[in-house]
């Protein structure tokens, strides 16, 4: 048999096995096995389910008491730090008296994921109704874990959203099959994130349930942001969650072929206790969450605000219904309302055609607002391919849209990251001379880079970008850097308009969010809140934390011709082969004549900034070449990026 025939035979077998589903009778039997095995014991007989008193939880009751018809009161708390976000979640789960609803894209089985599962199950055992809704592509890793949770307790229920091929988990070959048969559905993911407690207080934002969102990874952590909001808007959150929970795409794992067959074959597995890689760190977090002073300090930082809005897509967005994407339309309308400044933070600066048209029109206005953008550098990003597309359109962003772009450094000097919590052994901060020497040594030994000690990557299965999460591993790795350390990548999605409205949510302001993912956000029309959020974002774009993107100096000969050729090349969907980009990265150089950072459009900009290259901090090697290749050939990927 030839190799081609063997491949066809393998695909045929895969199709036969990958598409096999449980019969109606088998699904019913598997679900009956799970339900029958559920523990019915409740540890607490009190009406409040033995909930622990919490200053954060009390914000909800306080907001409802202070609200009046037509004049709602809310309390809003920006959770910039991963450890604060973790502790706040644990505290709220422990303070729940009646119900916990959790909706997320990623739920891992690392230390953070196991800790949250333990807390949720403990809440169920003391009498709280717990519902967990997880997208299929990033649901818990192991089939036996899902089978165990399906039969864990009568108060605990988990569902999987949009299970392509009728499975809870997809192997790489099954993913290939799903891409071949069901590409659009495969890309329709539930990116909405919500933790709602007692219908009174909720958390939404960028964080998933995984170590690197809470400063618990030794190599790479996200600079992310959540918003805790207490008050009447929680009812809207609950209504939206119910729509997803009851949607036909949300399936109990026992009805899916892989989990169901496990239940039919072996019954409900024993739910083993957590096996933490760093038990001491987990214990410290639990102790923090049990400290009234720690929780009280968080609650005291919450800002009193009036009316807020929860804008969230509906599951109908995935049913082909028009007008089912309010997260996109309402955010776009808010941006268009800007008169002075738009402060936009997104990890992945790839814009849909509609968004590009909007920003182009805004820039042509006689009263065009400033648009300041905080995003990732190539050295910081967790999505190399997405950065490559952003790199392709830098000219358009700067010249046609007027963006002032700041790209996060991989080792920001002042990011809200708890480096001690990562557990990494941190090297001493090198001097500028040591960095220069190391750079030259790396360039001399570039062929040895793939095997160097700095090449420590996380598997792409832990990346959030669903469309490419099963792509070839080398294509999804973070780029090697010139020095070691705990790398930081931006994952926050936030917006401030005119210093009067602040937004924290899940939308990356990209084509996936517009067309494929369901998204959500909290909109707070309050000047004090908007100022606090703007201060947080401006901290990320400070010179010690980000590089500034600006136009290169004009070429010495025929600069107009070079610009024209580069612009023509950029417009090509493929074969964008012009070697020189319009813009590059700059580093601020403070001095007597340069006391403060400047806009890249300020005529004095080059007096205070020095160019540091297109890909600063990235080690010499093949990956920069790959970036250029994707700018030349990858424009067709933009809709799914």
N, C-alpha and C positions, 0 to 999 in steps of 0.2 A: 504493500500500500504506500502511495506517495505521501509526502509530508502534507500536501494540500488536502488530500483525502482524509488523512488522520485528523487534521484540523477541523474539517467539516463534520467528521464523525463525532469529535469531541464536543463541538458546538451543538450538534443534534442531541447528544446525551444530556448536555447542560440544559438545553431548552426543555427537554422532557422532565428532568429533575427539578430545574429551577421554577418551572411553572406549575408543578404539581401542588394541589391545594387539598385541604381537608374537605371531606364531604360534609353536608349539613349535619348528618348524624354524628360524625366524628367531632365537629366543632362543638356541638351540644354536649357530647360526652366529655370532651376535654374541659369545657367550662364547668360542667357539673363536678368534675374531679377537683378543680381548683376551689370552687365555692364550698364543697363539702369539707375540704381540708382547712378552711380558714378558722383561726382561733377566734372564739367568741368572748373570751374572758376580758373584762375591763378592770383595770387596776384601781380605779377611783369611783367612788359612789357620789361624789359631790356634784352639784349642778354646774359648776364652772370647770369640770374635768380636771380639778386640781391644778389649774393653770398657775404659773408663777407670776407674781406681780411684776410689772414692767413699765418703766417710764415711757418707753417707746409706744407700747400698746395703749397707754393712757392718753397719748396724743389723739388717737381716734375718738375716744369718748369725749375728750375735751372739745375737739372740733365739732362734733355733732351737737353738743350742748350750746356752743357759741354760734351755731348756724341759725339763720332765720329764713323764712320764705323769701326767695329772691336775693338773699344775702348770705351765701354759704361761706363757711370758714374752713380753711385747710391749714395743715402744717406740712412744710416741705423741707426735707433734709437731703442735701447733696452728699452722696457717699463716694468720695474720691478715692479713698484708701481701701485697698483690698481687704485688709484685716478688719476695718470698720464694717465693710459690707458683709463679711462672713459672720462677725459677732452679732450684727443687727439681725441677720436672718435667723441665727440660732435662738436669739432672745425672743423674737416674734413667734417662732414655732413653739417654744416652751410656754409662751404666754397665751396661746390660743385656747379659747374656751369652747368653741363649737365647730369651726371649720377652717381648713387650710386648702387652698387651691394653688397648685404650682404648675406653671407652663414654661417650657424651655426648649431650646434647640439642642444643646449638648447636656447630657448627664453621664459623666464618666464614672468609672469605678476606682479612681485613685483615692488618695486620702480625703480630699474635700468631698468627693462624691459619696464615699462610704459614710463620712460623718453626717452629711445631710440625710442620707437614707436612715441612719440610726435614729436621728432626731425625729424624722417624720413617723417612723414606726413606733417610737416611744409615745408620740402624741396620739396616734391611733389607739394604742393600748390603754391610754387613760381616758378614752372616750371621745376624741375629736375625729370628725369625719375628714379624711385626707384623700384628695384626688390629685394625681400626678399625670400630666400630659406631656409626652416627649416626642419630638420628631423622629421618624424612623432612622434617618441616616446617622443620627448621633445618640440613639437610645443606648441604654446600658449594654456593655460589650458582650456579655455572656448570656447565652440562651438559658442556662440553668438559673441565673440570677432572676431573669424575667419570670421563669416558671415558678421559682420560689416566692417571688413577690405576688404573683397571681393568686396564691393560696395562703398569703401571710396572715391577714386579719380581716375581719368583717368590716372594719372601719377604714381600711386602706384599699384603694383601687388605683390601678395604673392603666393608661391607655397609650397606644402608639399611633401617631398621626401619619397618615398617608403611607401605609406599608406597601410599597411597590412589590410586585410578585407575590403578594400575600404572605410576606415573611417579616419577622421582627428585625432580623439581621441579614445583611447582604455580604457575601464574600466578594472578592475581586472579580472572579468569573461571572458571578450573578449580577454584579453591577454592570459589567460589559453587556450582558444579555438585556438588562433593564434599559440601558442606554440605547440599545438597538431597537427594542420594541416599544419603549414608552418614554422617549426622551423628554417630552414636555412635562409629563407627570413626575418624572424623576427629579426635575428641577423645581417643581412646585413644593417649596418647603415652608414649614411653620417656623419662622424666625422670631415670632412674638415671644417675649419673656415677661413673666409675671409671677410674683409671690403675693398672694392675697390672704390675709388672716382675719377671720371673723367678719368679713364683709365691711371692715372699717379702716384697714390700713394695708397699703400695698407697696411693693417695690418693683420698679421696672427700669430697664436700662440695658447696658451692653453685656453684663456678666452672665455667663453660663455656670454650670456646676462642675468645675474642673479646677485642678490645683493652680494653673497659671493665671486664673482670674482673681486669686486671693493671695498672691505673693508667695506661693508655696512651691514654685518650681526652681530648681537650682541653676537652670541655664537660660530660661526665657519666661518673662512674665508680662502680662498686659497692663498698660496704663489705661484703666477703664473708668467708667462712671455709671453709677446707679442713682435713681432718685426715689427716696422713700416719701410717700405722700399719705397723709391721714385725713379722713373726712368724707363728705358725701360722694365724691367722685369714685370712691371705692365701689359703690353700687354699680356704676357704669362698667368698671373693671370686671365685676362679677358677672354681669350680663354678657359681656363679650366672651369671658371664659366659658360660660354655659353654652354659647353657640358653638364653640370649638369642641367642647366635651361631647355634645350631643350630635355633632356632625357625622355623616356616614363614613367619613375618612378616619375617624378616631375609633380604633379597634382595641378591645381587650387582648392582651398577648395570648391568652389561651385559645383564641379563635384563629391565630395565625399558624401556618403550617409547621414552622420549626419549633415554636414553643408548644403548640398543641400536640405534636408527635412526641415530644419529650414527656408531656404529662400522660399521654396514653401509654407510653412505653414504661415509664418508671414512677408515675405518680408525682406528687409535689415534692421537689427536693427540700432537704432541710435548709433553712435559712441560717447559714453560719454567721458568726459574729464578724466584725470588721477585722481586717488584717492590715494595720497601718504600717507604712514604711517608716514613719517618724512618729511614734506614739507620744513622745514628749511634746512635740509641737502641737499635736491635736489636743493633748491635755491642757496645754497653756491656753489655747483658743477657747476651750470649754470653760476654763477658769475665768477668762475675761468675760465671757458671755454670762457668767454667774455673778459678776461683780456689779452690784447696784450702782456704785459710783461711776463705773465705766459706762454703763447704759444710761445713767442719768446725764452724764456729760454729752453723750450723743443727742439725747432728747433735747437738752438745753440749746443745742446748736440749730435746731429746726426753726425755720422762719415762718411766722404767721402770714398767710396770704389769703386772698379772697377766693373768687371763682377760679377754678382750673378746669382744664379739659383733657380727657383721655381720648386721643384719636387712635383708632385701631382698625386694621383691616378685618374683614369678615372671612370666614372659610369659603364663602361664595366666590371670592376672588379666584379660587382654584376650580370653580365649577363653570367658568367661562362667562359669568354674569358681568355685565358692564356696570360701571359705577360702584364696584365693590372694593375700591382701594382708597379709602379716605386718608390713610396715613400719607400717601403720596400727594394727593390733590390739595389737602389742607396745608401741608408743610410748604408746598410750592406757592400757594396763595399768600402764606405768611411771609415768605422770602420776597415775593413781588411787592409786598406792602412797604418795604424798607424805604426810608427817606435819607438816612444818614450812613448806617453801617450794618453790614451783615457779618457776623462772626461765626464761621462754620468749622466744625471739627468732624472729620471723617477719616477712618483709617485707610480707605481705599478710594482714591480720587479718580474714579471713572464715572463719567456723567452720561445719562441717557440723552437721546437726541432732543427730547422735550426740555430737559433741564438745560442743555446747551443753548437752545433757542431762547429760553427764559433769561439766562445770564447775558447772552449777547444783546438782547433787547434792553435789558436794564443798563448795560454799559453804554448804550447809545443815547440814553436819556440825558438831557441837559443837566439834570440834577442827579446824575448817577451816584448811587451810594458806594462807599468803599466795601469791598468784599475781601475779608481776611480769612485765610484758610489754614487750618492746622491739620497736617496729615503725616504719613509715615515716609521716611527715607527708605532707600533700598536696603540700607544696613539694618534698619529697625523692623521692616515689614515681615509679616508671617505669610504673605501672599506675593511671591516674587513675580508671577505672571501678571497679576493685577497691577503691580508697580510698573511693569514694562509698558502697559497700555497708558498709564498716567504719564510716563516719561515721553511717550510718543507725542502727546498733545500739549506739552508745556508751552509752546509758542501760542497756541490758541487760548490757553488759560490766561496767560499774561497779557497778550496783546488784544485779543478779541473780547475777553471777559473782564479784564482789569483785575484779575485775582492777585492778591498779595499772599504768596504761598510760603509756608514755613514747615519744614520737614523734620520730624522728631529724630534726634540722635539716638543711637542704640544704647549709649551710656549717658543719659541726661544727668546733669549735675544736681538737679533739684526737682526730681519727679516724686509724686506721692507714693513711693514704693517702700515697703518695709524690707530692706535688704537682709536684715537679720533673720526674718521669717523664711527666707528662701532656703536656708540651710546650706548655702554655697560657701565654700572657702574663698573669700574674696582676696585677690592679689592687691598689693599696694598700688595706689594711683601713680602711674608712670609720669615722669617729667616729659616736657616737649622733646628734649634731646633723646630720651629713651624711646619715645614713640617713633621718632625719625629713624633711629638705628634699627628698630624692629621692622619698620616698613621696608627699609633697604634689604634686610635679611630675608624677609618674606618674598620680595620680588626676585631675589637671587635664587630662592628655593621654591619657586611657584609650582614646580612639578610635584613637590612633596606635600603640597597643601591638603589634598584629599585625605591623607593619613595623619595629619597633624592633630595634636591634642585639642586644638580649638574647634575641630569639626565635630561638634556634638549637636545632633539634631533630634527633634521629636518627629515621630511618624506622622505622615499626612492625615491619618485617620483622626488625629486630634485637632485638625484645622477646621475652621468654621466655614470656609468657602466650599459649599457642597458640590458644586458642579465639577470641581477638579480634585476632590478629596481622594479619589481613587486613581488619580493619574500616576504616572511613573514616579517613583519615590525621589529620584534625583531631581526631577523637575519641580518638586514642591519643597525641597529643603530650603531653609534660610541660608542666605549667602554667608560664606566664611568671612571673618573679619580680621583686621590687622592686630587685634589684641584680644585677650580673654576677659571674661567677666560675665556678670548676669545681665543678659541683654533685655532691653525694655522695648516693647512694641505698642503703638497706639491702637486702642480698640474702642475708645469712647466715641459716641455719636451724639453731638449736641449742637445747639444753634442759639444764637442771641441776635435779636433784631432791634436795632436802634436803642439798645440799652433799656428797652421797655418790656420785652417778652423773652422768656427763656424756655428752651425745649431740651428735654433729655429723653432719649428713646433708643430704638433698635435699628432705625433706618440708616443705612450707610449712604443715602442720597445717590444711589447707583442704579443701573438698569435692573439688577436682580431685585432690589427693593421695590422698584416701580412695577415690574412685570411678573416676577416669579414668587418671591417670598411674601408671606404675611408679616406685617410690621406694626409697631405700636409706639406711642410717645405720649408724654405728659407735656402739655403746653401751659405755662404759668405766666399770665399777663400781669406781672408785678415788677416794678422797677428795682426794688431791693433784691429780689431773687435774681433778676436778670443781671444785676451788677455782680452778685456773688458768683454766678455761673461764668460771667465774662472774666472775672479775676482769675478763676480757675483755668480757663482756656488760655488766657494771656500768659499765665505762668508756664504753660507748655510751649509757647512760642518764644519765650525769652531766649536771648542768645546763648545762654549756657545750656539750654535744652534742645534747641532746634537750629538748623541751618536755614538761611533765607535763599529762596530761588529768585534769580534775576537774570536779565538779558546778558549775554556775553558781550564783551567789547567788540565793536565793529571790526571786521576783517580789514587788514591794511589795503587790500586791493579789491575793487569792485564789490563793496559790501551789499549794495542793492541787488546785484545779480545773485550773490550767495543766498540772500534772504528769499528772493523769488523762487530759486530752485528748491530751497528747503521747504517752502510753503507748498509748492506743487507736489513734491515728494510726500509730504505729510498727508495730503488729501487722497493719496492712493490707498485703497483698501488693503492691497498687498504691494510688495516691492517698494516700500518706503526705505530706500537704500541710501539716502543722503547722509553722509557720515557725521556732519556737524549739526548739533541741536542748537536751537535758538537760545536756550537758557542753560544755566549751570548753578551750582551751589556756592554760597558765599558765607564767610564767617565774619562776625562783627569784631572790629578792632577798636576798643575804647581808647580814648585819649583826650587831651585838652580840647581838641577841636571836635571830638566825637563823644560827648558825654552820655548820649542816649541812642538807642537803636533808631533807625530810619526806615521809612517805606522804601521798597525797591524802586519806586518811581520818583523818589526825591533826587533832584539834580546833584546833591552832595553824596549820594549813596556810595559811589566807588572810592570816595575819600576815606570812608569809614569801614569798608568791608573789603576783604580779599577773597578771590576765588579759590575754592578748595577742590574743584573737579566735579564731574557729574555724579560720581558714586563715592563720596568721602567715607572713610573708615572701612570700605570693602577691600578685602585682600585681592591682590592681583591674581588673575586666574581666568577660568572659563566663564564664570557667571556674568561678569560685565558684558562679555561678548554675547551671551545668551539674551541679555536684556536688549541689546541692539537688534538681535535677530527677531525677537518678539515684536519690537517696534516696527520692524519691516514687514512681518508676515502675520502678526496676531490680531490685527484690527477686527477681524471677523468674530473674535471671541468676546468682544465688548458686551454684546447683549446678555451673555450668561455670567459675565464678571461683575 
